[in-house]
Amino acid sequence: MRTLVIGDIHGGLRALEQVMDRAGASPRDHLIFLGDYVDGWSEAVETVNFLIRLGNTHQCTFLKGNHDELCMDWLLEAKDRPLWFQHGGKTTVASYAKADSATKKRHMVFYQNLENYYLDEGNRLFLHAGFTNLKGVAYEYFSKTFYWDRTLWELALSLDPHLPKTDARYPKRLLHYKEVYIGHTPVTRIGKTTPQRAVNVWNVDTGAAFKGPLSIIDVESKEVWQSDPVFSLYPGENGRNQN
């Protein structure tokens, strides 16, 4: 059994189907989705429908992303959220305009059951964004940190890779886990389009919401599979790119 980690999808179902096919994902694999299933491309509803079906046939772990919570809050409250609309929510609202009430209720259950983090038997941690507590995720004060934090990735990127773990200056929160897998902050911001490692943190968000591909990484072999750049699969759409 492989453990395959899937980066931020952002409504790009065509890319998800493509990269899963390229990875040969099967019911024998454990599929860990890092969150942000919606907000970007036009198939938000179709993406969540696909994931719900996939959860019935495959071993899946679905983690919560900040965009998933924003969408859930909108479904609950039906309030206009201008800032969310500007960051991908507009296409999600358009997608849900075509969905019936039963679909929306089914999706609410999906969003409400998303996990904040997952820790495997190999002491590998998976979560959407990060954590701040020096003692680890079990001691985090605010659950929103798991899907909003960017400081974990910033810390890992800035750390001197030659600093020994025994040094008093070594960040305590990086000592608890063999590896940490995150999304949330696209690696395209540092000019990359493949999953990147900084110290023991792997960032699998390869900018699918913008100009990058959607990626899957095997946690054991570190083999990577990628879709075509997602924007090329949705001609005429902008995703989260500025007009």
C-alpha positions in Angstrom: 0.0 0.0 0.0 1.3 3.4 -1.0 0.5 6.6 0.9 -0.2 9.3 -1.7 -0.6 12.9 -0.8 -2.6 15.2 -3.0 -2.2 19.0 -3.0 -4.7 21.8 -3.2 -7.3 21.1 -5.9 -9.4 24.4 -5.9 -12.2 23.1 -8.0 -10.0 21.6 -10.7 -11.6 18.2 -11.1 -10.2 17.6 -14.5 -6.7 17.9 -13.1 -7.5 15.6 -10.2 -8.8 12.9 -12.5 -5.8 13.3 -14.7 -3.1 13.2 -12.0 -4.8 10.2 -10.2 -4.8 8.3 -13.5 -1.1 9.1 -14.0 -0.3 8.0 -10.4 -2.3 4.8 -10.9 -4.2 5.5 -7.7 -6.1 2.5 -6.5 -8.2 1.2 -3.5 -4.9 -0.3 -2.3 -3.4 3.1 -1.7 -4.1 5.5 1.2 -5.0 8.9 -0.3 -4.4 11.9 1.8 -6.0 15.1 0.6 -4.5 18.3 2.0 -7.6 20.4 1.7 -8.8 23.4 -0.4 -11.1 21.4 -2.6 -13.0 24.5 -3.8 -12.5 28.1 -4.9 -10.7 28.6 -8.1 -11.9 26.6 -11.1 -15.5 26.1 -12.1 -16.1 22.5 -10.9 -16.3 23.0 -7.1 -19.5 21.0 -6.8 -18.3 18.3 -9.2 -15.0 18.0 -7.3 -16.7 17.5 -3.9 -19.1 15.0 -5.5 -16.1 13.1 -6.8 -14.4 13.1 -3.5 -17.5 11.8 -1.7 -17.8 8.9 -4.1 -14.0 8.3 -3.8 -14.3 8.0 -0.1 -16.8 5.1 -0.5 -14.4 3.1 -2.7 -10.9 4.1 -1.5 -9.1 4.6 1.7 -9.1 8.4 2.0 -8.2 11.0 4.6 -9.7 14.4 3.9 -8.1 17.3 5.6 -9.7 20.7 6.1 -8.5 23.7 4.1 -9.3 27.4 4.8 -11.3 27.6 1.6 -13.3 24.6 2.6 -14.3 26.3 5.9 -15.1 29.6 4.0 -17.4 27.7 1.7 -19.0 25.8 4.6 -19.7 29.1 6.4 -21.2 30.5 3.3 -23.5 27.5 2.9 -24.5 27.8 6.5 -25.1 31.5 6.6 -25.9 32.4 3.0 -24.2 35.8 3.5 -22.2 37.7 0.9 -18.5 37.6 1.6 -16.8 40.1 -0.7 -13.2 39.2 0.2 -13.9 35.4 -0.2 -15.5 36.1 -3.6 -12.3 37.8 -4.7 -10.2 34.8 -3.8 -12.1 32.1 -5.6 -15.4 32.1 -3.9 -17.2 33.7 -6.8 -16.7 30.6 -9.0 -17.8 28.3 -6.1 -21.0 30.3 -5.6 -21.7 29.9 -9.4 -21.1 26.2 -9.1 -23.5 25.8 -6.2 -26.1 27.8 -8.0 -26.7 24.7 -10.1 -26.8 22.3 -7.2 -30.0 21.1 -5.5 -30.6 21.2 -1.8 -29.8 17.5 -1.3 -26.4 18.0 -2.8 -25.7 21.0 -0.6 -26.7 19.0 2.5 -24.5 16.1 1.5 -21.6 18.6 1.0 -22.2 20.2 4.4 -21.7 16.8 6.0 -18.5 16.3 4.0 -17.1 19.7 5.1 -18.1 19.2 8.7 -16.3 15.8 8.8 -13.0 17.2 7.5 -10.0 16.5 9.8 -7.7 19.2 11.1 -4.6 16.9 10.8 -3.6 13.3 10.5 -0.6 11.6 12.1 0.4 8.3 10.7 2.2 5.3 12.4 5.5 6.5 10.9 5.2 9.8 12.9 4.5 11.8 9.7 2.1 14.7 10.1 -0.3 15.9 7.4 -2.3 19.1 7.6 -3.4 21.9 5.3 -1.3 24.8 6.7 0.7 24.5 9.9 0.8 24.8 13.7 2.5 27.1 16.1 2.6 25.3 19.5 6.1 24.3 20.4 4.8 21.1 21.9 3.1 19.9 18.7 -0.4 19.7 17.2 -2.0 18.1 20.2 -1.3 21.3 22.2 -2.4 23.9 19.6 -4.7 26.5 21.2 -6.6 27.6 18.1 -7.8 25.0 15.6 -8.0 27.5 12.8 -4.2 27.6 12.9 -4.2 24.1 11.2 -5.7 25.6 8.0 -4.6 29.2 8.1 -1.0 29.3 9.4 1.8 30.2 7.1 4.6 30.6 9.6 5.5 26.9 9.6 6.5 27.0 6.0 8.2 30.3 6.3 10.2 29.0 9.3 11.2 25.8 7.4 12.3 27.9 4.3 14.4 30.3 6.4 16.1 27.7 8.6 19.8 27.0 8.0 19.7 23.4 6.8 23.1 22.8 8.4 21.9 23.8 11.8 22.0 20.6 14.0 18.9 19.5 15.7 20.8 19.5 19.0 21.4 23.3 18.7 19.4 25.4 21.2 18.3 27.6 18.3 16.7 24.7 16.4 12.9 25.3 16.2 11.2 23.0 18.7 8.1 22.5 16.7 10.1 20.8 13.9 11.5 18.2 16.2 8.2 16.3 17.0 7.6 14.7 13.6 9.6 12.7 11.1 8.1 14.7 8.2 5.3 17.3 7.8 3.2 17.5 4.7 1.3 20.7 4.0 -0.4 22.7 1.2 -1.9 26.2 1.6 1.1 28.3 0.4 1.8 27.7 -3.3 5.4 26.9 -4.1 5.0 29.0 -7.2 5.7 31.9 -4.9 9.3 30.8 -4.7 9.5 30.0 -8.4 8.8 26.2 -8.2 6.1 24.0 -9.7 7.0 20.7 -8.0 6.5 19.7 -4.3 9.3 21.3 -2.3 11.1 20.2 0.9 12.5 22.6 3.5 14.1 20.8 6.4 11.5 18.1 7.2 8.5 20.0 5.8 7.1 19.1 2.4 4.9 21.6 0.6 2.6 19.9 -2.0 0.7 23.0 -3.1 2.1 23.5 -6.6 -0.2 26.4 -7.6 -3.1 24.5 -9.2 -5.4 27.5 -8.4 -3.1 29.7 -10.5 -0.7 28.7 -13.3 0.7 25.5 -11.8 -0.2 21.8 -12.0 -1.9 19.6 -9.4 0.6 17.2 -7.7 0.6 13.9 -5.9 3.6 12.6 -4.0 4.4 9.2 -2.6 5.6 9.7 1.0 7.9 6.7 0.9 9.6 6.9 -2.6 9.0 10.7 -3.0 7.9 9.9 -6.6 5.8 12.8 -7.9 3.0 12.8 -10.5 1.5 16.0 -11.9 -1.4 17.1 -14.0 -1.0 19.5 -16.9 -1.0 23.1 -15.7 -4.6 23.3 -14.5 -5.4 26.6 -16.4 -4.8 24.7 -19.6 -7.6 22.3 -18.7 -10.1 25.1 -18.2 -9.7 27.4 -21.3 -11.6 30.6 -20.9 -11.4 30.6 -17.1 -9.2 32.6 -14.8 -9.1 30.4 -11.7 -7.6 32.5 -9.0 -5.4 34.4 -11.4 -6.0 38.1 -11.7 -7.8 39.2 -14.9 
